[in-house]
Every structure is written in C-alpha cells, then in structure tokens.
Amino acid sequence: MREVRAAAHGGQRAAVPGLLLGVLLLVLVLNFSMPDRGTMRIALSRTAERLKDGSASSGTASSTHQRPGVGILPPGTLPMAFPSKAGYERVLADPKLPEKDADLRLEFEAAPWLLPPRTKALPYAGVHDLHKLAALRSTREGGIRKAVTLLTFNPKFAVMAQNAIYSMVKFGGVRNYIVGTWEQADLEACADLNLPCADVSAYLPEPLDHVSDGVYDTHDYYVITWLSSFIVKDLLKKGYAVHYSDADVVYTIKQAWASYLAFVEEAQADAAFQVELGFSAGNDQAVNTGNYVVLPTPGSIAMFEGWTAGVHEAIAGKANDQQHLEVVHDRTLRRCTGRSGCIKAREEMQANNQTGQLALIHAYHHGYFMYSNDHCELANAGTAPLFDTCDWTILYFHPICTDYDGKRAAFVKQQMWFVDEARCLPRKGSASKVKACEPGLAAAAESVAAACQGSAVEGVRGVSTLAVKQRMKSVANIQKITKAMKMVAASKMRSAQANTENSRGIVQPLVRLLGDLPAATGAKNVVVPVTSDKGLCGGINTVVCKYTRSTVKAVEDGSAGGETPSENMLVVMGEKGRSQLQRDMRESIYATIADTNKVRVTFPEASQIAEELLKTEFDTARIIYNRFVSAISQKPTIATVLSPDALEKTAAEGAPIEQYEIEGPDRAELLMDLAEFQLATTLYNCMLENNCSEQSSRMSAMENSTKNAGEMLGKLTLTYNRTRQASITTELIEIISGATALAG
C-alpha cells in the first residue's frame, strides 16, 4: 500500500512541473501579446467577500498589475439613488424641510439644484471666495491631505454641467468639487442651483470685451479657455491637489480620485493627462486639458508657471491653453506613457537635474479609444460604436471634435444623459431663472449601476460569466425586437408611400393655382408642426421642432416679410412634438392633436382638423412636416396656406389665380371654398408625407439598432470566452500551486 502511494505521489511530482511550466508559458505568451499602451487602470473598492476574508489590503487603490473590481460604488455614494422620489416629493411639499433635515440634504448631494434655491443650511451657502471654499470643500484622498475638483460654469451650459456633476458625484464618488464663475450674473445663477460657487473673475488673464459673448474663435473665447490654468496654478501653490474637469464630461461607475492617484503614483509622476487622439496616433502627441489631475509638486508648479507665462502672446495669436501647452511643452514638462516608460523618464530627469523644473506627465489612452481610433467618430452619434460603461478602463467619457448638440447626442447614444430636459425648468424663488433639471432616465441610470454591480469582480478572476451571459441574452432579445420593428416599418412604409404619391396629385395643382407664399404674414399666424405619436424613428421629430422654433422666431421678428404679427399660435400634431415644444413654447400652444396615425390617415380626418384650424380665424398657416424623398432621405418642408381674406388680397396683387377669369358675384365665395379646400388637401398630404417619413426613418433606425446589437453581441461573446478561459487558467494555476506546495 505504501508502495502504491509512493508511486502515485512520485508520478504527481513528475507531472506537476511539466504542467506548471506549460501553464506559465501560456500566461507569458498572453501577457506579452498585449502591448503596453498606457491605458489608464481604474482603481475601485474591493469586493465585500475579499474584505470579509481580510485578503485585501487596507488601501483603496488596486494593484496596477491586476485588473481591479468593476462596478463597486465608492463607500458613502448611496443613498443617492435618484435622489429618491419620496425625498423629492417631501421637498416639493415642504420647501423649508431641507433647512431642518440634514439626512435629506445628503440625499440630494448629487443634485443639489433640486433643493429650494439658495438653501441656507448647506455648509457652503453664501461662500464665494475661492480659498475659503477650497478649505471648506477639500477632502483627503489617499496620501493627499488636501484635494479639490474644479469645474467652470456658464448658464448656457447649465444643463450639461448638471449632467456632469450628477454623474461625477453619484458614480465617480467626487465630494470635493468647486464651480468657478467669472460673471456676476453667472455667479447668481450658480448660487440659485445650490452649487459651491466661487467668483474667479480675478483669474481672467485679460479683461473680457463682452462683444463676442465667448463665441468660438473670438477674443473672449480664448481668454475664457485660459481661466482654469490660472486657477489651478494658484491652488497648487496653496498645497492643493487639483482634479480639473470640463462640464462636457460624464463619469462612469468608478472612483475618480482613487483611479487618478493610483495611475499617477505607479509612474511616480506629477500629473495625469489624457492624450488627445487614439492609439493610432502614437505616444508622442498632444494631451487633452479638459480632464486631468495634478499634484502640488515643485515640478507641477514650474510647469504651470511656464505654461501661463506666454498667455498674452497666445491670446493674440488665437491659441487656447491646450494649443499653447504644445508650444512650450519641451521646457515645461516631460510626457510619458506606460509605467516602464515613465519610470525611465523619471530616472533621466533625475540624472539631468530636471526634477522640480519640469513636470512628469503620465499620459494615458482612455479606454474608449479601444472602440475606435478616430476621436471624431466617438463623438458622432450616428457612427460611434457603443462602448461598455462597465469596462474597467473607462473612467469617463469626454467627446471632442463636435459642438454642444453633438456632445449631447453622443451622451444620449451611450446612455449617459441623466437629465430629463422636459423637466428642466426654473425653480420657484430663482432670481436668475436658470433651469434646474430633474435627473432623467432614472431607470436607465440605475440599470447601468445594477449591470455594473452584476459584473463585479471577485479577486482578479475577471467579469462574472453569469452576468455576461445574462447581458448577452438581453442584447439578443433586443436584437430580435429591433429586427421585427424594422420589418413592420418596412411593410407600413410601402403602403404609406403609395398613398403619399397619390395625394401629391391633389395638392400640386392647387399650389400651381393659388401659389405657396412662404414670406406671407398677417395679424394672426398659425404654425402646425406635424410629428409622430411614437418614438424610435430617428431625429425627424427633433428636426420638425427645430424648424418650428426658427419659423416662429422669424415671424415674430418680422423677418418673414410684411408687417410684424400681433399673435402667433401653435397647433401641434403628435405627442412627440408636444413633449418637446411645451418645454419652451407652452404659452404659444393653442391645441394639440394626437392619435392621428392609429388608423389609416383619411381625407375626412384632415378635413376635420382643417375645420378646427379655421376656427382660429388665422391669416397665414404654416405646416411644417417631413417630406418623403426616399427610404433613406426625408426633407423638412414648410407649406404655407392663406386664409380666404388673405387669398383675396394676394389675388388682387397678382397671384397665379389671376391668370384665370372669375366673373360674377360668387368670386369671394369661390375663393373661400378654394382656400378651405387647399387647407384640407395640404393637411392631408402633409400628414401622409410625415407618416411615410416616420416609417422610413424608423426602418433605418431599427436597422442601425439591429446592427449595433449584433456588434455588441459579438464583443460580449468575445468577453465571455476570454473571461471563461482566464477563469480556467487561474483555477489551474491555483490547483497546480496547491499541489506543488503539498508536494514540497
């Protein structure tokens, strides 16, 4: 018996080294096959199981050689779940309650603008001096004694700033932010939102001319872009570590400060900046100054001194702070990517006695560059690939290469737009009338958090395969739904296209007879935007609402020609148009017509709507709709219809109808009948055109959604396979290591 055991034990000893060697070779091959691209690693809290085991260290930053846990909310982040609906209703019912209930105020830390304007019980209420506010708001982060986060505020970007702050506090765990303003009116608006606002006008490098209003490529624009650099320089001199963030940034469920500090410390760097472009541009490239962390070291202070020294020449030459940093980077900083490259750069700086004279910047390629090397494509909502916000390498999303609307569209596509713009309204008691937004997509925000929580890593074994499988199943189900919706929309579009083309044969002769006068106006004008009742049809409703706003403004300004009107009314067709236009044009809406497409659009239905319009006794009616061009193209169009009296007036001025002889006492009655018939037929045609455009746009949107779901499913499948293989490899190593230990 002893001999059998010895033989078995000896065989195990002989087999273990060979198997262990094979596994280790496999791990080495996998490790060396992945290039060191300097991707930022995100530091997160340990899972509860590891803390319970006592196997985790006491620090919050994960080892830079291990993949940290994903989706664990920072301690103290909850209970900011909405803020809760119950808490919000309590505030609405009793606006004085936040002054007395500290726990209730804490619940609104991610959205303080939902509290009554200028809530006095907030610890920073009424404090607008930068240094006093920094002393009040600073927190200890890791080994840093004083740390603050800085944002700048402009009421024009108030909605986007609220989206950034909401995500930064709720998901990024940031509690030490300060909001800088440089105009007195902006400071008042910021204070109305209950934000910790500092007056930083003294840090403007040059006086503003207030002529251009900060428009791109003007003097004021370049002055404002330099403001943050001077504020950060002063805070560094006061001993603060500073995290600067633009307002067009959205944070994911990772600890912002812990992640940045872990990334800085692993390279013994003075600061961490994101590179401007993707991986394909190489390492030696510009850094982005829209989001960074800098420590209060002599090298950092020297860098900001040298950076800001040439501000006046830069502004005169139309260079912003980021562009000028590239001009002076050789004498202000040393840039490196990757841990080994940064350590080598630090050693060279020490050998050349440059420590304290230059700042060592650890530049990182953000995780979303994994999804596309084209930085402009990432900000294009039409072409950008969806990326996983639970991805451990993605700390935040900062779209560049686009304007405000483009950034908003990019956030919406990535499910990172957490404000409900339909409920962005000035709060009662707000002197500035700045819009305070309720967090929207609450269910989506919580589902993102839940999904990431489900992907939490235990130890370093990777994402839970069960969570990935569940997500794969969800994406596959969504793909089936979008594919079915595409087929239904294609079927409806074919029948709608035939009806639309037939209706054109009715309305076009009337246009030739009576004319279409877009410049016509009168004392009473009606604008009829035609939109859909259902969504998931691309941007056709947004386009109609945009044209509606510009048309009303043009008519009110008298730029449409003729006399300035005394009254304008909106008759909105479709629920989607109503929900968008009531935000800022509620007072102008006369009536709303819905459910016109539940059944087939008919001429009697259009005639009934025309009768309701005639009751307004309008002079000019403008119908705004999407004209169907092809299955992939819809053209926003404005059709103008005159009242009988206005038609009589234009006929007398030489309208096309004057080419025909109309005799007898029934001329006025005939013109009235023609005007009413033209209104009904035009409405009928516009409703059909918009319905056909809606179906074609929905077909395209669902086709794109189906394609995106397929791509996401492919990525999830790859993640699942890699995770499963990594888990098996880890378990094999643990088994072999245990067997080796027993054998030894």
Residue pairs with C-beta under 8 A, 6 or more apart in sequence:
9 743
12 739
12 743
13 743
16 736
16 739
16 740
16 743
19 732
19 736
20 736
20 737
20 740
23 729
23 732
23 733
23 736
24 733
26 729
27 729
27 733
36 338
36 339
36 340
36 341
37 279
37 337
37 338
37 365
38 283
38 337
38 338
38 341
38 362
38 363
38 364
38 365
39 364
39 365
39 366
39 367
39 370
39 393
40 259
40 263
40 272
40 274
40 364
40 365
40 366
40 367
40 393
40 395
41 62
41 64
41 67
41 68
41 259
41 262
41 263
41 266
41 392
41 393
42 68
42 70
42 254
42 255
42 259
42 392
42 393
42 394
42 395
43 60
43 61
43 62
43 68
43 254
43 255
43 258
43 259
43 261
43 262
43 263
44 62
44 68
44 69
44 70
44 71
44 72
44 254
44 255
44 258
44 259
44 392
45 60
45 69
45 72
45 73
45 74
45 75
45 255
46 56
46 62
46 69
46 72
47 69
47 72
47 456
47 457
47 458
47 459
49 458
50 56
50 458
50 459
55 459
59 142
60 142
60 255
60 258
61 142
61 258
61 259
61 261
61 262
61 265
62 68
62 69
62 262
64 262
64 263
64 266
64 339
66 460
67 392
67 457
67 460
67 462
68 392
68 457
69 456
69 457
69 458
70 253
70 254
70 390
70 391
70 392
70 452
70 455
70 456
70 457
70 463
71 253
71 390
71 449
71 451
71 452
71 453
71 454
71 455
71 456
72 453
72 456
73 171
73 173
73 253
73 449
73 453
74 172
74 173
74 255
74 258
76 173
76 175
77 170
77 171
77 173
79 107
80 107
80 108
80 109
80 110
80 169
80 170
81 446
82 88
82 439
82 442
83 107
83 108
83 110
83 111
83 114
83 439
84 107
87 104
87 107
87 108
88 114
88 438
90 97
90 104
91 97
91 98
91 104
91 108
91 114
91 115
91 116
95 116
95 428
95 429
96 116
97 104
98 104
98 105
98 108
98 115
98 116
98 119
98 121
99 119
99 120
99 121
100 121
102 121
105 115
105 119
105 121
105 122
108 114
108 115
109 169
109 175
110 165
110 166
110 169
110 170
110 439
111 162
111 165
111 166
111 438
111 439
112 119
112 122
112 193
112 194
112 195
113 162
113 193
113 194
113 195
113 427
113 436
113 437
114 436
114 438
115 122
115 194
116 427
116 428
116 429
117 191
117 192
117 193
117 194
117 427
117 428
117 429
117 430
117 431
117 436
118 125
118 191
118 192
118 194
118 429
119 125
119 194
120 126
122 194
123 136
124 133
124 136
124 137
124 196
125 194
127 133
127 136
127 196
128 187
128 191
128 197
128 198
128 199
129 198
129 199
130 178
130 180
130 198
130 199
130 200
130 231
130 234
130 235
131 238
133 178
133 196
133 198
134 146
134 148
134 178
134 198
134 235
134 238
134 240
136 196
137 148
137 176
137 177
137 178
137 196
138 146
138 147
138 148
138 176
138 240
139 147
139 148
139 175
139 176
140 146
140 147
141 147
141 176
141 241
141 257
141 258
141 261
142 257
142 258
142 261
142 265
143 261
144 241
144 261
144 295
145 239
146 239
146 240
146 241
147 176
147 240
147 241
147 242
147 243
147 257
148 176
148 177
148 178
148 235
148 240
148 241
148 242
148 243
149 168
149 174
149 176
149 177
149 178
149 242
149 243
149 244
149 245
149 256
149 257
150 177
150 178
150 180
150 228
150 231
150 232
150 235
150 242
150 243
150 244
150 245
151 161
151 164
151 165
151 177
151 178
151 179
151 180
151 244
151 245
151 246
151 247
152 179
152 180
152 181
152 182
152 200
152 224
152 227
152 228
152 246
152 247
153 161
153 179
153 180
153 181
153 186
153 189
153 190
153 195
153 197
153 247
154 161
154 181
154 186
154 214
154 247
155 185
155 186
155 189
155 432
155 434
157 247
157 248
157 404
158 189
158 193
158 434
158 435
159 419
159 421
159 424
159 435
159 437
160 247
160 248
160 404
160 407
160 408
161 179
161 247
162 193
162 419
162 436
162 437
163 250
163 411
163 416
163 417
163 418
163 419
163 437
164 245
164 246
164 247
164 248
164 249
164 250
164 251
165 177
165 195
166 418
166 419
166 439
167 250
167 251
167 252
167 416
167 418
168 174
168 177
168 245
168 249
168 251
168 256
169 175
169 177
170 445
171 251
171 252
171 253
171 254
171 449
172 251
172 252
172 254
172 255
172 256
172 395
172 396
173 255
173 256
173 257
173 258
174 243
174 251
174 256
174 257
177 196
178 196
178 197
178 198
179 190
179 195
179 196
179 197
179 198
180 197
180 198
180 200
180 203
180 227
180 228
180 231
181 187
181 189
181 190
181 197
181 198
181 199
181 200
181 201
182 199
182 200
182 201
182 203
182 204
182 208
182 224
182 227
183 201
185 432
187 197
187 199
188 431
188 432
189 432
189 434
190 197
190 434
191 197
192 427
192 430
192 431
192 432
192 434
192 436
193 434
193 436
200 227
200 231
203 227
203 230
203 231
203 234
204 223
204 224
204 227
204 230
205 223
205 226
205 227
205 230
205 308
205 311
205 312
205 315
206 219
206 223
206 311
206 312
206 315
208 219
208 220
208 223
208 224
209 219
209 220
210 220
211 218
211 219
211 220
212 218
212 219
212 220
212 221
213 220
214 220
214 221
214 224
215 221
217 318
219 315
221 320
222 314
222 315
222 318
222 319
222 320
223 315
225 320
225 321
225 322
226 308
226 311
226 314
226 315
226 320
226 321
228 244
228 289
228 321
229 289
229 304
229 307
229 308
229 311
229 321
230 308
230 311
232 242
232 244
232 294
232 304
233 301
233 304
233 305
233 307
233 308
235 242
235 296
236 242
236 294
236 296
236 300
236 301
236 304
237 296
237 301
238 296
239 296
240 296
241 293
241 294
241 295
241 296
242 293
242 294
242 296
243 256
243 257
243 260
243 292
243 293
244 289
244 291
244 292
244 293
244 294
245 290
245 291
245 396
246 290
246 291
246 398
248 290
248 398
248 399
248 404
248 407
249 290
249 291
249 396
249 397
249 398
250 396
250 397
250 411
250 414
250 416
250 417
250 418
251 395
251 396
252 389
252 390
252 394
252 395
252 396
252 397
252 416
252 452
253 389
253 390
253 448
253 449
253 452
254 392
254 394
254 395
256 395
256 396
257 293
259 395
260 272
260 293
260 395
261 293
263 272
263 362
263 364
264 270
264 271
264 272
264 293
264 295
264 362
266 339
266 362
267 336
267 339
267 342
267 343
267 346
267 360
267 362
268 342
268 343
268 346
268 360
269 336
269 342
269 346
269 360
269 361
269 362
270 294
270 295
270 297
270 299
270 300
270 303
270 359
270 360
270 361
271 292
271 293
271 294
271 295
271 300
271 303
271 359
271 360
271 361
271 362
272 292
272 293
272 294
272 361
272 362
272 363
272 364
273 287
273 288
273 289
273 292
273 361
273 362
273 363
273 364
274 287
274 288
274 290
274 291
274 292
274 363
274 364
274 365
274 366
274 398
275 281
275 283
275 285
275 286
275 287
275 288
275 337
275 363
275 364
275 365
276 285
276 286
276 287
276 288
276 322
276 375
276 400
277 285
277 286
277 373
277 375
278 365
278 369
278 372
278 373
278 374
278 375
279 365
279 369
279 373
280 373
281 373
283 337
283 338
283 341
283 363
284 335
286 322
286 325
286 326
287 322
287 325
287 335
287 361
287 363
288 322
288 398
288 400
289 321
289 322
289 325
290 322
290 398
290 400
291 396
291 398
294 300
294 304
294 359
297 356
297 359
298 355
298 356
298 357
299 355
299 356
299 357
299 358
299 359
299 360
300 359
302 332
302 356
302 357
302 358
302 359
303 332
303 333
303 358
303 359
306 328
306 331
306 332
307 321
307 324
307 325
307 328
307 332
309 328
310 324
310 327
310 328
311 324
314 320
314 321
314 323
314 324
314 327
319 327
325 332
325 333
329 335
331 358
332 358
332 359
333 358
333 359
333 360
333 361
334 345
334 349
334 354
334 358
334 359
334 360
334 361
335 361
335 363
336 342
336 344
336 345
336 360
336 361
336 362
336 363
337 362
337 363
337 364
337 365
342 360
342 362
345 360
346 355
346 360
349 355
349 358
349 360
366 393
366 394
366 395
366 396
366 398
367 387
367 391
367 392
367 393
367 394
367 395
368 378
368 387
368 391
368 394
368 397
369 375
369 378
370 387
370 391
370 393
371 378
371 384
371 385
371 386
371 387
372 378
372 384
372 385
375 400
375 401
376 400
376 401
376 402
377 383
377 384
378 384
378 399
378 410
379 399
379 400
379 401
379 402
379 406
379 407
379 410
380 402
380 406
380 410
381 406
381 409
381 410
381 412
381 413
384 410
384 413
384 414
385 708
385 711
386 413
386 414
386 708
386 711
386 712
387 394
387 414
388 394
388 715
389 397
389 414
389 415
389 416
389 448
389 452
390 448
390 451
390 452
390 455
390 463
392 457
397 410
397 411
397 414
397 416
399 406
399 407
399 410
399 411
402 410
408 417
411 417
415 441
415 444
415 448
417 440
417 441
418 439
418 440
418 441
418 444
418 445
419 437
419 438
419 439
419 440
420 437
420 438
420 439
420 440
420 441
421 437
421 440
421 583
422 440
422 579
422 580
422 582
422 583
423 437
423 438
423 440
424 435
424 436
424 437
424 438
424 583
425 435
425 436
425 583
426 432
426 433
426 434
426 435
426 436
427 436
430 436
439 445
451 467
451 471
454 464
454 467
454 470
455 463
455 464
455 467
455 468
456 464
457 463
457 464
458 464
460 730
461 726
461 727
461 730
462 722
462 723
462 726
462 727
463 719
463 723
464 723
465 720
465 723
465 724
465 727
468 716
468 719
468 720
468 723
469 720
471 716
472 713
472 716
472 717
472 720
475 709
475 712
475 713
475 716
476 709
476 713
478 705
478 709
479 706
479 709
479 710
479 713
482 702
482 705
482 706
482 709
483 702
483 706
485 536
485 698
485 702
486 698
486 699
486 702
486 703
486 706
489 695
489 696
489 698
489 699
489 702
490 695
490 699
492 695
493 631
493 692
493 695
493 696
493 699
496 688
496 691
496 692
496 695
497 628
497 692
499 600
499 601
499 688
499 692
500 628
500 685
500 688
500 689
500 691
500 692
503 681
503 684
503 685
503 688
503 689
504 685
506 681
506 684
506 685
507 678
507 681
507 682
507 684
507 685
510 674
510 677
510 678
510 681
510 682
512 656
513 656
513 657
513 660
513 674
514 642
514 647
514 655
514 656
514 657
514 674
514 675
514 678
515 650
515 655
515 656
515 657
516 639
516 640
517 640
517 642
517 650
518 560
518 622
518 638
518 640
519 560
519 561
519 562
520 560
520 561
520 562
520 620
520 640
520 642
520 646
520 650
521 555
521 558
521 560
521 561
521 562
521 563
521 565
521 619
521 620
522 562
522 563
522 565
522 618
522 619
522 620
522 643
522 646
523 563
523 565
523 566
523 567
523 619
524 565
524 566
524 567
524 569
524 616
524 617
524 618
524 619
524 620
525 555
525 565
525 567
525 568
525 569
525 618
525 619
525 620
525 621
525 622
526 568
526 569
526 570
526 571
526 590
526 613
526 616
526 618
526 620
526 621
526 622
527 548
527 551
527 552
527 555
527 568
527 569
527 570
527 571
527 621
527 622
527 624
528 570
528 571
528 572
528 573
528 613
528 621
528 622
528 623
528 624
528 683
528 686
529 544
529 545
529 547
529 548
529 570
529 572
529 573
529 574
529 577
529 581
529 624
529 625
530 544
530 573
530 574
530 577
530 623
530 624
530 625
530 626
530 686
530 687
530 690
531 540
531 541
531 544
531 545
531 572
531 573
531 574
531 575
531 576
531 577
531 578
531 580
531 690
532 540
532 541
532 574
532 575
532 576
532 597
532 690
532 691
532 694
533 574
533 575
533 576
533 594
533 595
533 596
533 597
533 598
534 575
534 576
535 541
535 576
536 698
536 701
536 702
537 694
537 695
537 697
537 698
537 701
538 697
538 698
538 700
538 701
539 697
540 626
540 634
540 690
540 693
540 694
540 697
541 574
541 576
541 577
541 580
542 580
543 626
543 636
544 577
544 624
544 625
544 626
544 636
544 690
545 577
545 580
545 581
547 624
547 636
547 638
548 570
548 577
548 581
548 585
548 624
549 581
549 584
549 585
551 560
551 622
551 624
551 638
552 568
552 570
552 585
552 588
554 560
555 565
555 568
555 622
556 564
556 565
556 568
557 564
558 564
558 565
568 588
569 588
569 589
569 590
569 616
569 618
570 581
570 585
570 588
570 589
570 590
571 589
571 590
571 591
571 592
571 593
571 612
571 613
571 616
572 578
572 581
572 589
572 591
572 592
572 593
573 592
573 593
573 594
573 596
573 609
573 687
574 593
574 594
574 596
575 592
575 594
578 589
578 592
578 594
581 589
582 589
590 616
591 612
593 609
593 612
596 605
596 609
596 687
597 691
597 694
601 684
601 687
601 688
601 691
603 680
603 681
603 684
605 687
606 680
606 681
606 683
606 684
606 687
607 680
607 684
609 683
610 676
610 679
610 680
610 683
613 621
613 679
613 683
614 676
614 679
617 643
618 643
619 642
619 643
619 645
619 646
620 640
620 641
620 642
620 643
620 646
621 640
621 641
621 642
621 643
621 679
622 638
622 639
622 640
622 641
623 638
623 639
623 640
623 641
623 682
623 683
623 686
624 636
624 637
624 638
625 636
625 637
625 639
625 686
625 687
625 689
625 690
625 693
626 634
626 635
626 636
626 637
626 689
626 690
626 693
626 694
626 697
627 634
627 635
627 636
627 637
627 689
627 693
628 634
628 689
628 692
628 693
628 696
629 635
630 696
631 696
631 699
631 700
632 696
632 700
634 693
634 696
634 697
637 689
639 682
639 685
639 686
641 675
641 678
641 679
641 682
642 650
642 675
643 675
644 668
644 671
644 672
644 675
644 676
647 655
647 671
647 674
647 675
648 668
648 671
651 657
651 658
651 671
657 671
657 674
662 670
662 671
